[in-house]
Amino acid sequence: MQMNKNIDILEKAVVEAAQKGAHIIVTPEDGIYGWNLKRESIFPYLEDIPDPQVNWIPCTDPQRFGRAPVQERLSCMAKSNHIYVVANMGDKKKCNTNDPSCPNNRYYHYNTAVVFDSDGKLITRYHKYNLFMFEEQFNQPAEPDLVIFDSPFGKFGIFICFDILFHDPAVALVSKLNVDTILFPTAWMNVLPHLSAIEFHSAWAAGMGVNFLASNLHNTSMRMTGSGIYAPDKPIDYYYNMDTEDGKLLISELNVHPRLSPSYTAINWTSYASSIADLSPTTDVFIDTIFYDEYTFATLVDAKGSLSVCQQDLCCHLSYRMVEKRQDEAYVLGVFNGLHVVEGKYYLQICTLLKCRSTNLTSCGEPTENSLTIFDEFSLSGTFSTSYVFPEVLLSGIRLAPADFQVLSDGRLISKSSISTKSVLTVTLFGRLYENDPKEQSKPQYNDE
Ligand SMILES: NC(=O)CCCC[C@@H]1SC[C@@H]2NC(=O)N[C@@H]21
């Protein structure tokens, strides 16, 4: 009954999307079974989801693999509206005591993304690999699955929420399997200045050169808002709303093969910064934290200038010009080159220009949402030792800046002339050095019921 209430909401969106001509719809993580569930309490919400190779249309043969009311309903929704439906649900897989990892209740529980094609056939099943904290109700699969499917509208890959911060399966889907579009159910809590949903997801699409369909839950009390339809060169449409509890259906048209579009060029992220003759770091620096990481910062003292800050082999370089140096706002250039260890371990290389929460420099890196300073121009680059760099630009009021910046093939993130009418909050090159990640993420495996 509870899951049907949630599916009723999703169904309205599916019907509207289909009526408006959409070919595929993505719905959010946790959108059907909900929240605050432990291993024992989630069990009744799980279904056995078969390997899609069985060629099954649950809508027409609902009992073939036992009771499967969620799969039956999703399949019928896809079939009757003639649209691909992507949803998140729970899978259960029986195991036995010969398997030392088999949980006490003899079932593995998986956080799972399913796709039904427009005939209602189950065509993919993906088990989330990188579980976030608070997901003790689920098990991590033994290996990351690279789940893809072909359709008349391009080649798709799928992963879920926290997966986006890691190499497998997210990066491998693009670099090894060349997918055009990522399907991304998520339940994303926003963290400024670098991990707000619309900011980071659009940057990942740009850095990886793919279309990205991000469907987030909308729950402002949990800082969850921010869905988007992103192309590599710009966000096509997005929704961010911390003022009301209203969700929104986003519908857009995308290039089926974004990397074939003339605007797409491969980027050498190190080239420009490495070529600057005088990249001697600014001497007047200070240390402060952003989301538990210790950054080295230098202040933008004048209305225009050039600054460099370094941590080990990562040097970040900024040239900028402000319309006016406001006395009531402070901006800094920051660098972080190290292992992030809170809520998961991942190695970051970050260059960032950001507005401090107040003119007190101890506030730099603390979340802040608004600014008044206008830049005529900026150019940010870094000596990255990774090719995985995600370019973020966030404007005052948590808005994206689709037409106001570009990334040059030598790795510079530069403003376009239109930036001089907007107030900038953060400009960031968010790099991930996957090869420096610890092999084991030391995640607890929850075995108790
Ligand atoms: N549902 C998930 O898999 C987790 C959401 C990811 C949240 C991102 S990752 C690190 C940051 N911490 C947060 O609270 N939000 C950000």
The ligand as an SDF file (V2000), in Angstrom:
LIG
                    3D

 16 17  0  0  0  0  0  0  0  0999 V2000
   22.0860    8.4810   -1.7150 N   0  0  0  0  0  0  0  0  0  0  0  0
   23.4190    8.4660   -1.8180 C   0  0  0  0  0  0  0  0  0  0  0  0
   24.0300    7.5670   -2.3620 O   0  0  0  0  0  0  0  0  0  0  0  0
   24.2060    9.5380   -1.1330 C   0  0  0  0  0  0  0  0  0  0  0  0
   24.0960   10.9090   -1.5830 C   0  0  0  0  0  0  0  0  0  0  0  0
   25.4230   11.5240   -1.8970 C   0  0  0  0  0  0  0  0  0  0  0  0
   25.5690   12.8250   -1.1860 C   0  0  0  0  0  0  0  0  0  0  0  0
   26.7350   13.6500   -1.5690 C   0  0  0  0  0  0  0  0  0  0  0  0
   28.2300   12.6860   -1.5310 S   0  0  0  0  0  0  0  0  0  0  0  0
   29.0460   13.5120   -0.2400 C   0  0  0  0  0  0  0  0  0  0  0  0
   28.1880   14.6350    0.2030 C   0  0  0  0  0  0  0  0  0  0  0  0
   27.6310   14.3850    1.4950 N   0  0  0  0  0  0  0  0  0  0  0  0
   26.3460   14.6840    1.5430 C   0  0  0  0  0  0  0  0  0  0  0  0
   25.6650   14.7150    2.5890 O   0  0  0  0  0  0  0  0  0  0  0  0
   25.9380   14.9860    0.3180 N   0  0  0  0  0  0  0  0  0  0  0  0
   26.9630   14.8360   -0.6820 C   0  0  0  0  0  0  0  0  0  0  0  0
  1  2  1  0
  2  3  2  0
  2  4  1  0
  4  5  1  0
  5  6  1  0
  6  7  1  0
  7  8  1  0
  8  9  1  0
  8 16  1  0
  9 10  1  0
 10 11  1  0
 11 12  1  0
 11 16  1  0
 12 13  1  0
 13 14  2  0
 13 15  1  0
 15 16  1  0
M  END
$$$$
